[in-house]
Amino acid sequence: MLTIKNGVNKKKKIHSDGVFTVVNYIILFMIFIIVAYPLVYVISASFSSSDAIIQGRVKLLPVDFSLAGYEAVFSNKSVWMGYANSFFYMIVGTTLNVITTIMIAYPLTRKDLIGRKLVIGMLLFTMLFNAGLIPNYLTIDYLGLMDKRLVMILPKLLNPFNVIITMTYFKQTIPKELLEASIIDGCDNFKFITKIVVPLSKSIIAVISLYYAVAHWNAYFDAMLYLKSVALRPLQLVLRDILIQNQMSAEMMSTMDPDSLQVQENLAVLLKYSLIIIASIPLMILYPFVQKHFVKGVMIGSVKG
């Protein structure tokens, strides 16, 4: 009797696990559709004609295939200049961010560091409290960083949140016995970080690199506040200017002939979608190379040690 009862319970458990798995797959598929559809729609709209977009005929795939939006954007030389500036801010800024984050995160994991708790307390304080827009603006002006490339890099040189994630990763993956063995072999602190800590921390380096790269690439508001020269503007500001130039006021509409007005309105509709794709392509290309490290780096770094 006991064997039969155990068999029945086992079948019920297998059945309930199967139902749970099916429900999970259904929910995940619905979430995927909700997340993926807007992206697919924007891509399709950017390759469709303006008439198809205005008439609402674009649902999933491009309708009346057209590259007019991309031709209009890339015919503007300032777009290439914006791309060069954004890549400069992202590559140089991210490189310096990662170096400074590692150089401060690892020492803070060493309990023999004098003033360790004070430095951690200062990091947490700056993470929780911010001076605000006007004090930041006045500080940058006082430091003479206005309208210079450094203003896009120095104020964001270190992110306390990324430092804490990196510290936690080091605590979980770099045991103190490894340091002791390295010291016995004649390794100093700098060599230990560069020769042992960094090669063993590829996952967390990939994760914080992605965090910093996305922040630099999307640094639209800082550029708008601190950069006046057109030659220093990142891509986001250039695209914003293109979009504004193609949006007409009521006064302009009243002075234009109907045919030119229709062409300008159609171009403005196309530009909205093509600009989104142009601004997102570099990060969409970068993410697959980082994705394999992302889960491991975030999961280990997020566990409180």
C-alpha positions in Angstrom: 0.0 0.0 0.0 2.9 2.3 0.9 4.6 1.7 -2.5 1.3 2.5 -4.4 0.8 5.7 -2.4 4.4 6.8 -3.1 3.9 6.1 -6.8 0.7 8.2 -7.0 2.4 11.1 -5.1 5.3 10.9 -7.6 3.0 11.1 -10.6 1.2 14.1 -9.1 4.5 15.8 -8.5 5.6 15.2 -12.1 2.3 16.4 -13.4 2.4 19.6 -11.3 6.0 20.3 -12.4 4.9 19.9 -16.1 2.0 22.3 -15.6 4.3 24.8 -13.9 6.9 24.6 -16.7 4.2 25.1 -19.4 2.8 28.1 -17.6 6.3 29.6 -17.2 6.9 29.2 -20.9 3.6 30.9 -21.8 4.3 33.8 -19.4 7.9 34.2 -20.7 6.7 34.1 -24.3 4.1 36.8 -23.6 6.8 39.0 -21.9 9.1 38.4 -24.9 6.4 39.6 -27.3 5.7 42.7 -25.2 9.4 43.6 -25.1 10.4 42.6 -28.6 7.4 44.1 -30.6 8.2 47.8 -30.0 11.8 47.2 -31.2 10.7 45.2 -34.3 8.1 47.9 -35.1 10.7 50.7 -34.9 13.1 48.8 -37.1 10.3 48.0 -39.6 9.1 51.6 -39.6 12.6 53.0 -40.2 12.7 50.9 -43.5 9.2 51.8 -44.6 7.8 54.7 -46.6 6.4 57.7 -44.7 3.0 57.1 -46.3 2.8 53.6 -44.9 3.7 54.8 -41.4 1.2 57.7 -41.4 -1.6 55.4 -42.7 -0.8 52.8 -40.0 0.0 50.0 -42.4 3.3 49.1 -40.7 2.5 46.3 -38.2 5.4 43.9 -38.1 7.4 44.0 -41.3 8.5 47.0 -43.5 5.9 48.2 -46.0 7.0 50.0 -49.2 10.7 49.5 -48.4 12.6 52.8 -48.3 15.9 54.1 -47.0 14.9 57.8 -47.3 15.3 58.3 -43.5 18.8 56.9 -43.3 19.8 58.8 -46.5 18.6 62.1 -45.0 20.5 61.4 -41.7 23.8 60.2 -43.1 23.9 63.0 -45.8 24.4 65.3 -42.8 28.2 65.5 -42.1 27.6 66.4 -38.5 26.3 62.9 -37.9 29.8 61.4 -38.6 31.3 64.0 -36.3 28.8 63.1 -33.6 29.7 59.4 -34.0 33.4 60.2 -33.6 32.8 62.3 -30.5 30.5 59.7 -28.9 33.0 56.9 -29.6 35.8 59.0 -28.1 33.8 59.8 -24.9 32.7 56.1 -24.6 36.1 54.4 -25.2 38.3 56.8 -23.3 35.8 57.3 -20.5 35.1 53.6 -20.1 38.8 52.7 -20.0 39.5 55.3 -17.3 36.4 54.2 -15.4 37.4 50.6 -15.3 40.9 51.4 -14.2 39.9 53.7 -11.4 37.1 51.3 -10.3 39.5 48.3 -10.0 42.3 50.4 -8.4 39.9 51.6 -5.6 37.7 48.4 -5.3 40.5 45.9 -4.6 42.3 47.9 -1.9 39.0 48.3 -0.1 38.6 44.5 0.1 41.9 44.4 2.1 41.1 44.5 5.8 44.7 45.8 6.5 44.0 49.0 4.6 44.2 52.1 6.9 41.0 54.2 6.7 39.1 51.6 4.8 35.8 52.1 6.6 36.1 55.9 6.1 36.6 55.6 2.4 33.7 53.1 2.1 31.5 55.5 4.1 32.4 58.4 1.8 31.5 56.3 -1.3 28.1 55.3 0.2 27.4 59.0 1.1 28.1 60.2 -2.4 25.9 57.4 -3.7 22.9 58.3 -1.5 23.2 62.1 -1.6 23.8 64.4 -4.5 24.7 68.1 -4.5 22.2 68.9 -7.3 22.3 70.5 -10.7 23.3 74.1 -9.8 26.3 73.2 -7.4 27.5 70.7 -10.0 27.3 73.3 -12.7 29.2 75.9 -10.6 31.9 73.3 -9.7 32.5 72.4 -13.3 32.6 76.0 -14.2 35.1 76.8 -11.4 37.3 73.9 -12.5 37.5 75.3 -16.0 36.0 72.2 -17.6 33.2 74.0 -19.5 33.1 73.3 -23.2 36.0 70.9 -23.0 36.1 67.1 -23.8 37.2 66.3 -20.2 33.8 67.5 -18.9 32.2 64.4 -20.4 34.8 62.1 -18.7 36.1 63.5 -15.4 32.8 64.2 -13.5 31.8 60.5 -14.1 35.2 59.0 -13.5 33.9 56.7 -10.6 30.5 55.2 -9.9 30.2 54.1 -6.2 27.6 51.5 -7.2 30.0 49.8 -9.6 32.7 50.0 -7.0 30.6 48.1 -4.5 29.7 45.4 -7.1 33.4 45.0 -7.9 34.4 44.8 -4.3 31.8 42.1 -3.7 33.1 40.2 -6.7 36.7 40.4 -5.5 35.7 39.2 -2.0 33.9 36.2 -3.6 36.6 35.2 -6.1 40.0 36.4 -4.8 40.9 34.6 -1.6 43.5 36.0 0.8 45.5 32.8 0.5 46.2 33.7 -3.1 47.7 37.0 -2.0 49.8 35.3 0.7 51.1 32.7 -1.9 51.9 35.6 -4.3 53.8 37.5 -1.7 55.9 34.5 -0.8 56.7 34.2 -4.5 58.0 37.8 -4.5 54.9 39.5 -6.0 54.1 43.1 -4.9 50.7 44.7 -4.6 50.7 46.3 -8.1 51.9 43.1 -9.8 49.2 41.1 -7.8 46.5 43.4 -9.2 47.7 43.5 -12.8 48.9 39.9 -13.1 46.4 37.9 -11.0 43.4 40.0 -9.9 42.6 41.4 -13.4 42.9 38.1 -15.4 40.7 36.4 -12.8 38.0 39.2 -13.0 37.1 39.2 -16.7 33.4 38.8 -15.9 33.0 41.8 -13.6 35.2 43.9 -15.8 32.9 43.1 -18.7 29.9 44.0 -16.7 31.1 47.3 -15.4 32.5 48.2 -18.8 29.1 47.7 -20.3 27.5 49.9 -17.5 30.0 52.7 -18.0 29.9 52.4 -21.8 26.1 52.8 -21.9 26.3 55.7 -19.5 28.8 57.5 -21.7 26.9 56.7 -24.9 23.7 58.1 -23.5 25.2 61.2 -21.8 22.8 63.5 -23.6 22.0 65.9 -20.7 25.6 66.6 -19.6 26.5 67.4 -23.2 23.6 69.8 -23.5 24.6 71.6 -20.3 28.3 71.8 -20.6 29.2 71.7 -24.3 28.7 74.8 -26.4 31.0 74.0 -29.4 29.3 72.2 -32.2 32.5 70.2 -32.9 32.5 68.6 -29.4 28.8 67.5 -29.4 28.1 63.7 -29.1 25.8 61.9 -31.5 22.7 62.3 -29.3 22.8 66.1 -29.5 23.5 66.0 -33.2 20.4 63.8 -33.8 18.3 66.0 -31.6 19.3 69.0 -33.7 18.4 67.2 -36.9 15.0 66.2 -35.5 14.3 69.7 -34.3 15.3 71.2 -37.7 12.7 69.0 -39.4 9.9 69.9 -37.1 8.1 73.0 -38.4 6.4 75.7 -36.4 3.0 77.1 -37.3 4.7 80.2 -38.8 6.9 78.1 -41.1 3.9 75.9 -42.1 2.0 79.0 -43.2 4.8 80.3 -45.4 5.5 77.0 -47.2 3.8 75.7 -50.3 1.7 72.5 -49.8 4.0 70.1 -51.7 7.1 71.2 -49.8 5.2 71.0 -46.5 4.1 67.5 -47.2 7.6 66.3 -48.1 9.0 67.9 -44.9 6.3 66.3 -42.7 7.0 62.9 -44.3 10.7 63.2 -43.7 10.1 64.2 -40.1 8.1 61.0 -39.6 10.8 58.8 -41.1 13.6 60.6 -39.1 12.1 59.7 -35.8 12.5 55.9 -36.4 15.8 56.0 -38.3 17.4 58.2 -35.6 16.4 55.7 -32.9 18.1 52.9 -34.8 21.3 54.9 -35.6 21.7 55.9 -31.9 21.2 52.3 -30.7 23.3 50.3 -33.2 26.7 50.5 -31.4 25.3 49.2 -28.1 23.3 46.5 -29.9 26.6 45.4 -31.5 28.5 45.6 -28.3 26.1 43.7 -26.1 26.5 40.1 -27.6 30.2 40.2 -26.9 29.6 41.1 -23.2 26.5 38.9 -22.7 28.4 35.7 -22.0 30.0 37.4 -19.0 27.0 39.3 -17.9 25.1 36.8 -15.8 28.1 35.5 -14.0 29.5 38.9 -13.2 26.3 40.4 -12.0 25.2 37.4 -9.9 28.5 37.1 -8.1 28.9 40.8 -7.7 25.4 41.2 -6.4 25.7 38.7 -3.6 26.4 40.4 -0.3 29.6 39.1 1.2 
